[in-house]
Amino acid sequence: MDYSDALNSYTRFAFDDGSWTREVYRKGSGPAVIVIHEMPGLHPLVIRFADRVAAAGMTVFLPSLFGVAGKPVSRGYALTEMFKGLCIRREFNAWHDGRSSPIVDWLRALARQVHSECGGKGVGAVGMCFTGGFALAMMTEPAVVAPVLSQPSMPVSLSKKSRGAIDASPEEVACVKERLTSEDLTMIGLRFKGDKLVPPERFDTYRRAFGERFEAIEIDDKDSEPGPIEAHSVLTVNLQDRPGTPTKLAEERVIRFFQMRTGAAS
């Protein structure tokens, strides 16, 4: 089935870093923001968020890393893509072994390219769910200045020890710590408080590593919009899209953060 209408206001191009080639969708003008979609793919509610970033004065880039671009979310679709991500796709690392996913190198290369094209102070990046931690590891690329980790669900938490694990290597964490301090940068993390895919221990790890440079936005489950997945996707499926709701305020905070750090606000 063709779901391309969901992206008909975007231009599409293929980006090849020498190891991987993926389709990328682009919209807007101004400094660049990379929106890395969640499971099961680049679905319409991720596109809705990207539309709002573009409307706020930035050029948004939507890489399509898995799934079918434009296809709506369903529970069966999500489970199928999650299985492929955990067990088949070699460009992703979903397990606790102290390293980031290989596809992050591709995302860093994309960040360098779009920064050279769009200018500004740097590039914003948001990962969601399966890709939630990617924006952290991307910060080893100097162009990335505004990382947002929305419901970072990897690595898979199969034991008490792994509940606090993050999908970045010690070297990447050390680089990010140095950059946050020396360049006076910050990062944002978002989660629903009862989300079992994002244990509170994971946010505790971010707090220990980055201190006050890590801004945690943690939302009560009761403030989640019902959907195929309950109390998980802060900026998309479970966003209560009404003024003043906690999830809407979180969305607005993330967009302001991108504007400020990339230079769009000026």
C-alpha positions as CSV (number, residue, x, y, z in Angstrom):
1,M,0.0,0.0,0.0
2,D,1.2,3.5,-0.8
3,Y,1.4,5.8,2.3
4,S,3.4,8.6,0.5
5,D,0.6,11.2,1.0
6,A,1.7,11.6,4.6
7,L,5.0,13.1,3.3
8,N,3.8,15.0,0.2
9,S,4.9,18.3,1.6
10,Y,8.5,17.0,2.0
11,T,11.3,16.5,-0.6
12,R,13.1,13.1,-0.5
13,F,16.7,12.2,-1.1
14,A,19.0,9.3,-0.5
15,F,21.9,9.8,1.9
16,D,24.9,7.5,1.7
17,D,27.8,7.8,4.2
18,G,29.8,5.1,2.5
19,S,28.4,2.3,4.7
20,W,24.7,2.8,4.7
21,T,22.2,4.4,2.4
22,R,18.8,5.6,3.7
23,E,16.0,7.8,2.4
24,V,15.7,11.2,4.1
25,Y,12.7,13.6,3.9
26,R,13.3,17.3,4.2
27,K,11.0,20.3,4.9
28,G,11.4,23.9,6.0
29,S,14.1,26.5,6.1
30,G,16.6,27.7,8.8
31,P,19.0,25.6,11.0
32,A,18.7,21.8,10.8
33,V,16.9,19.4,13.1
34,I,17.1,15.7,12.6
35,V,14.0,13.8,13.9
36,I,14.7,10.1,14.3
37,H,11.5,8.2,14.3
38,E,10.4,5.5,16.8
39,M,9.0,2.1,16.3
40,P,7.4,1.0,14.1
41,G,8.6,3.6,11.5
42,L,8.2,7.1,10.1
43,H,4.5,7.2,11.0
44,P,2.1,10.2,10.6
45,L,2.4,11.4,14.3
46,V,6.2,11.6,14.0
47,I,5.6,13.6,10.8
48,R,3.1,15.9,12.7
49,F,5.9,16.7,15.2
50,A,8.3,17.4,12.4
51,D,5.8,19.7,10.7
52,R,5.7,21.7,13.9
53,V,9.5,21.9,14.1
54,A,9.5,23.2,10.5
55,A,6.8,25.7,11.3
56,A,9.0,27.1,14.1
57,G,11.6,28.2,11.7
58,M,13.9,25.2,11.2
59,T,14.7,22.8,8.4
60,V,13.6,19.3,9.5
61,F,15.2,16.1,8.3
62,L,13.4,12.8,8.7
63,P,15.5,9.7,8.0
64,S,13.6,6.6,7.3
65,L,15.5,3.8,9.2
66,F,13.0,1.0,9.3
67,G,9.3,0.3,8.6
68,V,7.2,1.9,5.8
69,A,7.4,5.7,5.6
70,G,4.0,7.2,6.2
71,K,2.3,4.0,7.5
72,P,0.1,4.6,10.6
73,V,0.9,2.8,13.9
74,S,-0.7,-0.4,14.9
75,R,0.2,-2.9,17.6
76,G,1.0,-5.7,15.1
77,Y,3.1,-3.4,12.9
78,A,5.1,-2.3,16.0
79,L,5.7,-5.8,17.2
80,T,6.9,-7.0,13.8
81,E,9.4,-4.1,13.4
82,M,10.6,-4.5,17.0
83,F,11.4,-8.2,16.3
84,K,13.4,-7.2,13.2
85,G,15.2,-4.5,15.1
86,L,16.1,-6.8,18.0
87,C,17.0,-9.9,16.1
88,I,17.8,-9.2,12.5
89,R,19.0,-5.7,11.6
90,R,22.8,-5.5,12.1
91,E,22.9,-1.7,12.0
92,F,21.1,-1.6,15.4
93,N,22.4,-2.7,18.8
94,A,19.5,-3.3,21.2
95,W,21.5,-5.2,23.9
96,H,23.5,-4.1,27.0
97,D,27.1,-4.2,25.9
98,G,28.3,-0.6,26.4
99,R,28.2,0.6,22.8
100,S,26.0,2.6,20.5
101,S,24.3,1.3,17.3
102,P,26.4,1.3,14.1
103,I,23.7,3.4,12.3
104,V,24.7,6.3,14.6
105,D,27.8,6.8,12.4
106,W,25.4,7.4,9.5
107,L,23.4,9.9,11.6
108,R,26.6,11.7,12.5
109,A,27.5,12.0,8.8
110,L,24.0,13.3,8.0
111,A,24.3,15.9,10.8
112,R,27.6,17.1,9.3
113,Q,26.0,17.4,5.8
114,V,22.8,19.2,6.9
115,H,24.7,21.6,9.1
116,S,26.9,22.6,6.1
117,E,23.8,23.1,4.0
118,C,21.6,24.9,6.6
119,G,24.0,26.8,8.7
120,G,23.1,28.1,12.2
121,K,24.8,27.4,15.5
122,G,24.5,23.6,15.0
123,V,22.1,20.8,14.5
124,G,19.2,19.6,16.8
125,A,18.5,15.9,17.0
126,V,15.7,13.9,18.7
127,G,15.5,10.1,19.0
128,M,12.4,8.3,20.1
129,C,11.9,4.9,21.7
130,F,14.2,2.4,19.9
131,T,16.2,5.4,18.7
132,G,15.8,7.4,21.8
133,G,19.5,7.3,22.9
134,F,20.9,8.0,19.4
135,A,20.9,11.8,19.9
136,L,23.3,11.3,22.9
137,A,25.8,9.3,20.9
138,M,25.5,11.7,18.0
139,M,27.0,14.4,20.1
140,T,30.5,13.1,19.3
141,E,29.8,14.9,16.1
142,P,30.6,18.6,16.8
143,A,27.7,19.8,14.6
144,V,25.1,18.4,17.0
145,V,24.4,20.9,19.7
146,A,20.8,20.1,20.9
147,P,20.2,16.5,21.8
148,V,16.7,15.3,22.9
149,L,16.2,11.7,24.2
150,S,12.4,10.9,24.0
151,Q,11.5,7.7,25.8
152,P,15.0,6.1,25.2
153,S,14.1,2.4,25.4
154,M,17.4,0.7,24.5
155,P,19.2,-1.3,25.6
156,V,16.5,-3.9,26.5
157,S,16.2,-4.2,30.2
158,L,16.2,-7.9,31.0
159,S,17.7,-7.7,34.4
160,K,17.9,-5.4,37.4
161,K,21.5,-4.5,36.4
162,S,20.5,-3.5,32.9
163,R,17.7,-1.2,33.9
164,G,20.2,1.7,34.3
165,A,22.2,0.9,31.1
166,I,22.3,3.3,28.2
167,D,23.1,2.7,24.6
168,A,26.4,4.7,24.5
169,S,30.0,3.7,25.1
170,P,32.1,5.1,27.9
171,E,34.1,7.1,25.4
172,E,31.0,8.6,23.9
173,V,29.7,9.6,27.3
174,A,33.0,11.2,28.2
175,C,33.0,13.2,25.0
176,V,29.4,14.4,25.7
177,K,30.3,15.4,29.2
178,E,33.2,17.4,28.0
179,R,31.2,19.1,25.3
180,L,28.3,20.0,27.6
181,T,30.6,21.8,30.0
182,S,33.1,23.4,27.6
183,E,30.4,24.6,25.1
184,D,27.8,25.4,27.8
185,L,25.2,22.9,26.3
186,T,22.4,20.9,27.8
187,M,20.2,18.0,26.8
188,I,16.6,16.9,27.4
189,G,15.2,13.5,28.3
190,L,11.4,12.7,28.3
191,R,9.5,9.7,29.7
192,F,6.3,8.7,31.3
193,K,6.9,7.8,34.9
194,G,5.4,4.4,34.7
195,D,6.9,3.4,31.3
196,K,8.5,-0.1,31.8
197,L,10.4,0.3,28.6
198,V,12.2,3.3,30.1
199,P,13.1,2.4,33.7
200,P,13.7,5.3,36.1
201,E,17.2,3.9,36.7
202,R,18.1,4.9,33.1
203,F,17.3,8.5,33.8
204,D,19.3,8.2,37.1
205,T,22.3,7.1,34.9
206,Y,21.9,10.3,32.8
207,R,21.7,12.4,35.9
208,R,24.8,10.9,37.4
209,A,26.7,11.3,34.2
210,F,25.6,14.8,33.2
211,G,24.3,16.4,36.3
212,E,22.4,19.7,35.8
213,R,23.2,19.5,32.1
214,F,20.5,16.8,31.8
215,E,17.0,18.2,31.9
216,A,14.5,15.4,32.8
217,I,10.9,15.8,31.8
218,E,8.9,13.0,33.5
219,I,5.1,12.9,33.0
220,D,2.4,11.1,35.0
221,D,0.9,8.2,33.1
222,K,-2.6,9.7,33.6
223,D,-1.6,12.5,31.3
224,S,-1.0,10.1,28.4
225,E,-3.3,10.1,25.3
226,P,-4.7,6.6,24.8
227,G,-3.2,4.7,21.8
228,P,-1.9,1.4,20.6
229,I,0.9,1.7,23.1
230,E,0.0,3.2,26.5
231,A,2.0,6.0,28.3
232,H,5.2,5.7,26.1
233,S,5.5,8.0,23.1
234,V,5.6,11.5,24.7
235,L,5.9,13.6,21.5
236,T,3.7,11.4,19.2
237,V,1.2,8.7,19.9
238,N,0.6,9.6,23.6
239,L,0.7,13.4,23.2
240,Q,-2.5,15.0,24.4
241,D,-2.7,17.7,21.7
242,R,-4.4,20.4,23.7
243,P,-3.0,23.6,25.1
244,G,-1.6,23.3,28.7
245,T,-1.4,19.5,28.9
246,P,1.9,18.1,30.3
247,T,2.7,16.4,27.0
248,K,1.9,19.5,24.9
249,L,4.1,21.6,27.2
250,A,6.9,19.1,26.7
251,E,6.5,19.3,23.0
252,E,6.7,23.1,23.2
253,R,9.7,23.0,25.4
254,V,11.6,20.7,23.0
255,I,10.8,23.0,20.0
256,R,12.0,26.1,22.0
257,F,15.1,24.2,22.9
258,F,15.9,23.5,19.3
259,Q,15.2,27.1,18.3
260,M,17.5,28.4,21.0
261,R,20.4,26.0,20.5
262,T,20.4,26.0,16.7
263,G,20.0,29.8,16.4
264,A,16.6,29.7,14.8
265,A,15.2,31.9,17.6
266,S,17.5,34.8,16.7
